[in-house]
Amino acid sequence: MDQISAAGVAYNQDLTHKTILVGDSGVGKTSLLVQFDQGKFIPGSFSATVGIGFTNKVLTVDELKVRLQIWDTAGQERFRSVTHAYYRDAQALLLLYDITSRSSFDNTRAWLTEIHEYAQDDVVIMLLGNKEYGVIFLETSAKTGLNVDEAFMTVAKELVRRSVQLPIEPRFHLHDLMEPEKESSGCCGFS
Ligand SMILES: Nc1nc2c(ncn2[C@@H]2O[C@H](COP(=O)(O)OP(=O)(O)OP(=O)(O)O)[C@@H](O)[C@H]2O)c(=O)[nH]1
């Protein structure tokens, strides 16, 4: 039955939205889902997903419960035909690439071609750049203005954060240089 959110949106909370993670092997699909589901990252040796499995998550959007059934697929080429079979029922697809791997980004074009071929026309598609270089990362569009303000604001915030964390302190204090106070002889004091 439809529920009305605080924002006046009618939405059936009983619906489960099939959401699929796709992308090259090793881009981090399983790791992303584990992080989202369990809030942890297990570094170490990479074991490629074989087959397909799902995790259920319920999110709250404007006070509405949104049920996601998130499928983690195997990125290896030999499992591709299995993955295609799942595209048809998907309401959302998260296409991952690894920002440290150029080939995984180049291959997103082929992934999108497959998505357009096998998935529903109105599927929600999100491109995600996973992993990190230890630098701030944002994608922008000078055309649409996407993240343009955010890019400069993010840098400005980081500059402020660093200056707050690392205040410029004098390396020594004046009183460290002064001779220890001599015992007052009483001869020269002011009274
Ligand atoms: N540094 C770093 N390593 C990551 C990140 N995400 C995943 N990894 C590592 O990348 C390797 C591959 O991650 P997986 O999550 O198994 O990749 P996958 O996309 O599920 O791979 P397939 O199952 O073969 O499709 C593992 O060694 C992870 O620990 C990340 O955000 N940062």
Ligand as a Chemical Component Dictionary entry (heavy atoms), coordinates in Angstrom:
data_LIG
# 
_chem_comp.id                   LIG 
_chem_comp.type                 NON-POLYMER 
_chem_comp.pdbx_formal_charge   0 
_chem_comp.three_letter_code    LIG 
# 
loop_
_chem_comp_atom.comp_id 
_chem_comp_atom.atom_id 
_chem_comp_atom.alt_atom_id 
_chem_comp_atom.type_symbol 
_chem_comp_atom.charge 
_chem_comp_atom.model_Cartn_x 
_chem_comp_atom.model_Cartn_y 
_chem_comp_atom.model_Cartn_z 
_chem_comp_atom.pdbx_ordinal 
LIG N1  N1  N 0 42.756 0.344   -1.471 1  
LIG C1  C1  C 0 41.538 -0.142  -1.806 2  
LIG N2  N2  N 0 41.432 -1.430  -2.158 3  
LIG C2  C2  C 0 40.207 -1.872  -2.503 4  
LIG C3  C3  C 0 39.067 -1.035  -2.469 5  
LIG N3  N3  N 0 38.006 -1.767  -2.860 6  
LIG C4  C4  C 0 38.455 -3.002  -3.099 7  
LIG N4  N4  N 0 39.787 -3.078  -2.890 8  
LIG C5  C5  C 0 40.646 -4.258  -3.076 9  
LIG O1  O1  O 0 40.564 -4.639  -4.447 10 
LIG C6  C6  C 0 40.572 -6.061  -4.559 11 
LIG C7  C7  C 0 39.334 -6.511  -5.337 12 
LIG O2  O2  O 0 38.162 -6.191  -4.577 13 
LIG P1  P1  P 0 36.799 -7.003  -4.752 14 
LIG O3  O3  O 0 35.790 -6.308  -3.911 15 
LIG O4  O4  O 0 36.995 -8.447  -4.497 16 
LIG O5  O5  O 0 36.526 -6.788  -6.311 17 
LIG P2  P2  P 0 35.288 -7.268  -7.203 18 
LIG O6  O6  O 0 34.923 -6.144  -8.085 19 
LIG O7  O7  O 0 34.196 -7.807  -6.323 20 
LIG O8  O8  O 0 35.925 -8.437  -8.069 21 
LIG P3  P3  P 0 35.156 -9.691  -8.791 22 
LIG O9  O9  O 0 34.484 -10.446 -7.710 23 
LIG O10 O10 O 0 36.221 -10.499 -9.474 24 
LIG O11 O11 O 0 34.211 -9.124  -9.811 25 
LIG C8  C8  C 0 40.638 -6.621  -3.135 26 
LIG O12 O12 O 0 41.996 -6.933  -2.828 27 
LIG C9  C9  C 0 40.149 -5.461  -2.280 28 
LIG O13 O13 O 0 40.732 -5.508  -0.970 29 
LIG C10 C10 C 0 39.231 0.343   -2.091 30 
LIG O14 O14 O 0 38.305 1.165   -2.067 31 
LIG N5  N5  N 0 40.499 0.725   -1.763 32 
# 
loop_
_chem_comp_bond.comp_id 
_chem_comp_bond.atom_id_1 
_chem_comp_bond.atom_id_2 
_chem_comp_bond.value_order 
_chem_comp_bond.pdbx_ordinal 
LIG N1  C1  SING 1  
LIG C1  N2  DOUB 2  
LIG C1  N5  SING 3  
LIG N2  C2  SING 4  
LIG C2  C3  DOUB 5  
LIG C2  N4  SING 6  
LIG C3  N3  SING 7  
LIG C3  C10 SING 8  
LIG N3  C4  DOUB 9  
LIG C4  N4  SING 10 
LIG N4  C5  SING 11 
LIG C5  O1  SING 12 
LIG C5  C9  SING 13 
LIG O1  C6  SING 14 
LIG C6  C7  SING 15 
LIG C6  C8  SING 16 
LIG C7  O2  SING 17 
LIG O2  P1  SING 18 
LIG P1  O3  DOUB 19 
LIG P1  O4  SING 20 
LIG P1  O5  SING 21 
LIG O5  P2  SING 22 
LIG P2  O6  DOUB 23 
LIG P2  O7  SING 24 
LIG P2  O8  SING 25 
LIG O8  P3  SING 26 
LIG P3  O9  DOUB 27 
LIG P3  O10 SING 28 
LIG P3  O11 SING 29 
LIG C8  O12 SING 30 
LIG C8  C9  SING 31 
LIG C9  O13 SING 32 
LIG C10 O14 DOUB 33 
LIG C10 N5  SING 34 
# 
